[in-house]
Amino acid sequence: MFTRLDDHFWAHPKVLNCSDGAIALWTRALSWVGFQLTDGFVPHQCLRLLRGRKRDADRLVAAGLWERGECDGQLGYWFHDFTDWNNAATREEVEKRRKRGHDRVIKHREKTTDWTELPPENTSNLGGHGDKLVDHSPTSHVSEVDTLPVLAEETTTSPTTSATPLPALSTSPGPNLETTTALAAAPIPAATPTAQPKLNPPVATTSSKPDPLPTVCGQSPTDWSTMDDPRCRKHAGLPRGQVPPCWACGQVRLWFTQQALVAKQAQRNKITTCEYCDERGLAETQDESGKRLLIRCSHDGPPPILPAQEKPQHRPPPPEIRERIAKLGQPKPTKHQPLMPV
């Protein structure tokens, strides 16, 4: 929301009679009433929020830029002729514009989308396209199997058994019953699975097919993923740069975030109930020499007394370092020879 400020505001006689603090308060208040939609009313309690003082408000009232009044039982100040210059920033006008914009967006969506109302149920033509989506009546239901053409007359042979007898056994004149029975009981070479031999699967190579992902076991996302690189169980073995956008990976990331919040809240509860540490989780203790120290509290009892730290022993530098230090104070030799007196 925007409020209007005239470009000749700086040269207005009312403004020239006010201090810089009063003008700053008036400008901040103008922005605040446009944001809060108060129609130009500034409560007295908001002066501190606007970094203004009572004397600045009194100067604005004396200059005629503000007027004392009240709104809904609150004492405060009204902008002088606010609706004359900023009628577009009033609550009524803003709500009207928002309502018009909302209606315009709804009409635009209805025009650009393909949404249409469902047609009424048509019980006279149940076989038409789309009738199965709306016809929920418990009347006679014709399944797709019943509507398919009957193929009972066609016979198919399976690779292991034969539905029809062999011509040599069924049409030969004067068949021998014993021979026919023996041949029918014996396995038939033509019906063996050799007619459709099984193909061996191709050997996977590194160039034609990538290696399969490793099998991931575990019930918690911490078993196959981390907080810095959350993955779902399916994408646990992929490199980081090859993980596609995945909804399950997003859920794992949300799970890690929730676990971190739970752990943080548990730590805060321990700090609140502990009587040995402060609000930062630090407990005061001392070492064996009596020196006071601050350590991270473990929240399981009083802090222990720490052993005294050994004072660091002074070790002199090695000889080569001492030689360099000694040479620092000596003047550097130069090639210039002093002039001999004549």
C-alpha positions in Angstrom: 0.0 0.0 0.0 1.3 3.5 -0.9 0.5 6.9 0.6 0.9 10.2 -1.2 3.4 12.9 -0.2 3.4 16.2 -2.2 6.7 17.2 -3.8 6.2 20.7 -2.3 5.9 19.3 1.2 9.3 20.6 2.2 8.4 24.2 1.4 5.0 24.3 3.1 4.6 26.9 5.8 3.4 24.3 8.3 6.4 22.2 7.7 8.8 25.1 8.1 7.5 25.8 11.6 8.3 22.2 12.7 11.5 20.7 13.9 13.3 17.8 12.1 12.2 15.4 14.8 8.6 16.3 14.3 8.8 16.0 10.5 10.5 12.6 10.8 7.7 11.5 13.1 5.0 12.8 10.7 6.7 10.9 7.7 7.0 7.6 9.6 3.4 7.9 10.9 2.1 8.5 7.3 3.7 5.2 6.2 2.4 3.4 9.3 -1.2 4.5 8.8 -1.1 3.4 5.2 0.2 -0.1 6.3 -2.3 -0.5 9.1 -5.3 1.1 7.2 -6.3 3.3 10.2 -7.7 6.0 7.9 -5.2 8.6 9.2 -5.4 7.8 13.0 -2.1 7.4 15.0 -2.6 6.1 18.6 -0.7 7.8 21.4 0.9 4.4 22.3 2.6 4.2 18.9 4.8 7.2 19.3 7.6 5.1 20.8 7.2 2.6 18.0 7.6 5.5 15.5 10.6 6.8 17.4 8.8 10.0 18.3 8.3 12.0 21.5 5.4 13.8 23.0 6.8 17.2 22.3 7.2 16.3 18.6 3.5 15.4 18.4 2.6 18.6 20.2 4.6 20.6 17.6 2.7 18.8 14.8 -0.6 19.7 16.5 0.5 23.3 16.9 1.5 23.5 13.3 -1.9 22.1 12.1 -0.5 18.9 10.6 -2.2 16.7 13.3 -5.4 17.0 15.3 -6.0 15.5 18.7 -8.8 13.0 18.9 -9.8 9.4 19.6 -10.8 6.2 17.7 -12.5 3.2 19.3 -11.7 4.5 22.7 -8.0 5.2 22.1 -6.5 8.6 22.4 -4.3 9.7 19.6 -3.9 12.0 16.6 -5.6 12.4 13.3 -3.8 13.5 10.1 -5.3 16.8 8.9 -7.4 16.2 5.7 -6.1 12.7 5.3 -8.9 11.4 3.1 -8.6 14.4 0.8 -5.1 13.5 -0.2 -4.9 9.8 0.5 -8.4 8.5 -0.1 -6.9 5.5 -1.9 -5.2 4.4 1.3 -8.4 4.1 3.4 -9.6 0.7 4.5 -12.8 0.9 2.4 -11.1 1.7 -0.8 -8.3 -0.9 -0.3 -10.9 -3.7 0.4 -12.8 -2.7 -2.7 -9.7 -3.0 -4.9 -8.7 -6.3 -3.3 -12.2 -7.7 -4.0 -12.1 -6.6 -7.6 -8.7 -8.1 -8.0 -9.9 -11.4 -6.5 -12.9 -11.6 -8.9 -10.6 -10.8 -11.9 -8.3 -13.6 -11.0 -11.1 -16.1 -10.6 -12.6 -15.1 -14.0 -9.1 -15.4 -15.6 -8.6 -18.9 -14.2 -12.0 -20.0 -15.4 -11.2 -18.8 -19.0 -7.6 -20.3 -19.1 -8.3 -23.7 -17.6 -10.2 -26.6 -19.2 -12.5 -27.1 -16.3 -16.1 -28.0 -17.3 -19.0 -29.3 -15.3 -19.7 -33.0 -15.5 -22.6 -34.0 -17.9 -25.8 -35.3 -16.3 -26.1 -39.0 -15.9 -27.5 -40.8 -18.9 -29.1 -44.1 -18.0 -30.3 -44.8 -21.6 -26.8 -45.3 -23.0 -24.6 -47.1 -20.6 -22.2 -48.2 -23.2 -21.1 -44.6 -24.3 -17.8 -43.1 -23.5 -17.4 -41.9 -20.0 -20.6 -43.4 -18.6 -18.7 -45.7 -16.3 -17.5 -42.7 -14.3 -20.9 -41.4 -13.4 -23.1 -44.6 -13.4 -23.1 -46.0 -9.9 -26.5 -47.6 -10.0 -26.7 -51.2 -8.7 -28.5 -52.4 -11.8 -27.4 -55.1 -14.1 -23.7 -54.7 -14.7 -22.1 -56.0 -17.8 -18.4 -56.8 -17.4 -15.8 -56.4 -20.0 -15.3 -60.2 -20.2 -18.9 -60.7 -21.3 -18.7 -58.2 -24.1 -15.6 -59.7 -25.6 -16.1 -62.1 -28.7 -16.2 -65.8 -27.9 -13.1 -67.6 -29.1 -14.1 -71.1 -27.9 -13.7 -72.7 -31.3 -10.1 -71.7 -31.7 -7.6 -74.0 -30.0 -4.1 -73.1 -29.0 -1.3 -75.5 -28.2 0.9 -74.9 -25.2 4.6 -75.8 -25.2 4.1 -78.7 -22.9 0.7 -80.3 -23.8 -1.4 -80.6 -26.9 -5.1 -79.9 -26.9 -5.9 -81.8 -30.2 -4.7 -85.4 -31.0 -2.0 -85.9 -33.5 -3.1 -86.6 -37.0 -0.9 -89.8 -37.3 -2.6 -91.3 -34.3 -6.2 -90.2 -34.9 -6.7 -90.8 -38.7 -4.6 -93.9 -39.4 -6.7 -96.9 -40.6 -6.9 -99.9 -38.3 -5.1 -98.5 -35.3 -3.6 -100.7 -32.7 -5.0 -99.8 -29.3 -1.9 -100.9 -27.4 0.4 -99.0 -29.7 -1.8 -95.9 -29.7 -2.1 -95.9 -25.9 1.7 -96.3 -25.5 2.4 -93.5 -28.0 -0.1 -91.2 -26.3 1.4 -91.9 -22.9 5.0 -91.4 -24.1 6.4 -87.8 -24.2 6.0 -86.2 -27.6 9.2 -84.6 -28.9 7.4 -81.9 -30.9 5.5 -80.6 -27.8 8.7 -80.2 -25.7 9.8 -76.7 -24.7 12.5 -76.9 -27.3 10.1 -75.1 -29.7 10.5 -71.9 -27.6 13.9 -72.1 -26.0 14.5 -69.8 -23.0 16.9 -67.0 -23.7 19.7 -66.3 -21.2 19.6 -62.8 -19.9 22.4 -60.5 -21.3 25.4 -60.0 -19.3 25.5 -56.5 -17.7 28.5 -54.5 -18.7 29.7 -51.2 -17.3 29.3 -49.5 -20.7 25.7 -50.6 -21.5 23.9 -50.6 -18.1 24.9 -48.9 -14.8 25.6 -50.9 -11.7 22.5 -51.5 -9.5 22.1 -49.5 -6.4 23.2 -51.1 -3.2 20.6 -52.6 -1.0 19.7 -50.3 1.9 18.6 -51.7 5.2 17.3 -50.0 8.2 14.1 -48.5 9.6 15.3 -44.9 10.3 16.6 -42.3 7.7 19.7 -42.0 9.8 20.7 -45.6 8.7 21.1 -44.5 5.0 21.2 -40.7 5.0 22.5 -37.7 6.9 21.3 -34.2 7.9 23.6 -32.6 5.4 22.6 -34.9 2.5 19.0 -36.2 3.2 18.0 -39.0 0.8 15.1 -41.4 0.5 15.7 -45.2 0.5 15.5 -45.4 -3.3 18.2 -42.7 -4.0 20.6 -43.6 -1.1 23.3 -45.0 -3.4 23.3 -42.2 -6.0 26.0 -39.6 -6.2 25.0 -36.2 -4.8 24.9 -34.5 -8.2 22.6 -37.2 -9.8 19.7 -37.2 -7.3 16.6 -36.2 -9.2 13.8 -34.0 -7.6 12.0 -36.4 -5.3 9.1 -35.9 -2.9 10.3 -38.7 -0.6 13.8 -37.0 -0.3 11.9 -33.8 0.8 10.1 -35.8 3.5 13.4 -37.2 4.8 14.7 -33.6 4.9 11.6 -32.6 6.9 12.1 -35.5 9.2 15.7 -34.5 10.0 14.5 -30.9 10.7 11.9 -32.2 13.1 14.4 -34.4 14.9 16.8 -31.4 15.3 13.9 -29.3 16.7 13.0 -32.1 19.2 16.6 -32.4 20.3 17.0 -28.6 20.7 13.8 -28.5 22.8 14.9 -31.3 25.0 18.2 -29.5 25.6 16.3 -26.3 26.5 14.1 -28.3 28.9 17.2 -29.7 30.6 18.7 -26.2 31.0 15.4 -24.9 32.5 15.1 -27.7 35.1 18.8 -27.8 36.0 19.8 -25.9 39.1 23.5 -25.7 38.5 23.7 -23.9 35.1 22.4 -20.6 33.8 20.2 -19.9 30.8 23.1 -20.5 28.4 23.8 -24.0 29.9 27.1 -22.9 31.5 27.9 -24.0 35.1 30.4 -22.3 37.4 33.1 -24.5 39.0 36.7 -24.2 40.1 40.0 -26.1 39.7 42.2 -27.5 42.4 44.0 -24.3 42.8 40.8 -22.4 43.5 40.5 -20.6 40.1 36.9 -20.0 39.0 35.9 -21.5 35.7 32.9 -21.8 33.4 32.2 -25.2 31.8 29.4 -26.7 29.8 26.9 -28.3 32.3 26.0 -32.0 31.8 22.7 -31.6 33.8 23.3 -34.8 35.8 24.6 -33.3 39.0 26.9 -30.6 40.4 29.9 -29.6 38.2 33.1 -31.5 39.0 36.3 -29.8 40.3 38.8 -29.7 37.5 42.5 -30.4 37.9 44.7 -27.3 37.9 46.4 -26.5 34.6 50.1 -26.7 34.5 51.8 -23.4 33.9 53.6 -23.3 30.5 57.3 -23.5 31.0 59.5 -21.0 29.2 61.7 -22.6 26.6 64.5 -20.4 25.2 64.7 -20.2 21.4 67.2 -22.4 19.6 70.7 -20.9 18.9 70.0 -20.1 15.2 66.9 -18.0 16.2 68.9 -16.2 18.9 71.6 -15.3 16.4 68.9 -13.8 14.1 67.5 -11.8 16.9 70.9 -10.5 17.9 71.5 -9.4 14.3 68.3 -7.3 14.2 69.8 -4.6 16.4 73.0 -4.3 14.4 73.2 -1.8 11.5 73.4 -3.4 8.1 76.8 -3.1 6.3 76.8 -0.9 3.3 79.1 -0.5 0.3 79.4 3.3 0.9 82.8 4.3 2.3 83.0 7.4 4.4 84.9 10.3 2.9 88.4 10.7 4.1 89.2 14.2 5.5 91.6 16.1 3.1 
